[in-house]
Amino acid sequence: IPRLYKLPIAISSLFGKKLHRNGKVEAMQKDNVSAIKKWYDETRRFLPDGTILMQSSTSHCLPYPAYLYGKGTWAAIDMLFFMPDIPITYNGELNGEVYKVGQVQTVFQHEQTDLS
């Protein structure tokens, strides 16, 4: 089963962020949703019918979705889970942890408050 990492790059373009394979993030003009359709078609172009793919929400060298998409994080993750492929998330991602790739990699943990 092939595992692909290009979905986060396509989704990031919708939020005006150019995501490089090494984890570097640059500002860009926001793309429209046709970027997802293009990514989907390109992914399946040379695959036989019925191929099952594993789609990652991120990779070991990319920032977590909470950093990339901000308020759009859950919509991006929902898209991952509703696609015909097998979704993959990383440890801590569903708890809201993010990290920023830069000169120093740092893990930030969001403070969880009890609202009861």
N, C-alpha and C positions, 0 to 999 in steps of 0.2 A: 504494500500500500504506500504510494508516494506521499510525502509530506511537503506542503508548500508554505512559503512565508511571504508571498506577494500580496495577500489580502490586506495586511496592515498598511502597506505602501499605497494601495489603491484607496482605502478608506481615508487615510491621512490627507490625501489630495482634496477630499471634500471639505476638510476643515482648514484648508490653506496652509498645509504643512507638507514640505517635501521631505520624505523619509528615505535616507540612504541605507544601504545594506549594512553599513558599519555602525548604524545607530544615530548618526548625525541628523539633526532636524533643522531645516531651513524654512523660512517663510516663502510662500509662493501665492499666486493668485488662486482662489478657490476654484476647484473643478466642479463639474456638475455630475449628477448621478450616472451619466453615461460612462463614466470612468469605471464603475462597478461592472456594467454590462461588457465593456471592452475587456476588463480583467477576466471575467467569467468565460467569455468566448475564447480568448487567447490561452487560458488554462486548459481548455478542453480540445483545442484545435487538433493536436496530434495524438490524443488518447483514444483508445478503443471504446466503443459504447459499453456502458455498464461499469466503467472504472470508478473505484471508490478512492477518494482522496482524503487526506487528513489536512484540515485547514487550521493553522495556528493563529491565535489572536495576537501573538507577538513571537519573538524568538529570544535566545539568550543574549543577543547583543542589541535588541531594540527596546525602547522604553515601553512600559506597560500602557494599555489603552487609557487608563485614567489620566495619564500625563499627556497623551497625544490628542484625545478627543474632548477632554473636559466634560461639559454637560451632555455631550453626545455619546458618552461611553456606553451606557446601557443600550442605546439604540444600535450601536456598532456591534456589541456582543450579542444582542438579539438577532441581528442579521447573520452572524456567524452560526448561531444555533439553529436557525431556520433554513439554512442552505442545505442542499442535498448531500454535503460532505460530512465527515466526522469532525466535530469541533474539538479543539485542544486549548486549554487555558493553562496558566502557570501558577505555581504555589504562591499564595498571597494575593493573587490578582483579584479574586472575588471578594477579598476583604478590604479592597481599596488601596492596597499598597502600590506605590509608583516609584520609579527611579529615573533620574535624568542622566543621560550620557554626556559627559563633558570632560574637563580636565581631571575631575575626580568623580568617580561613581559613588553616589550616595543613595542609600535606601531611606525613603521617607515613609513613616507609618502614620496614617491619619488617626487622630485621637478619636476614639469612639466614646460618645457621651450617652448616658442613660437618660432618656427623656421621660421616664415614667414617674 
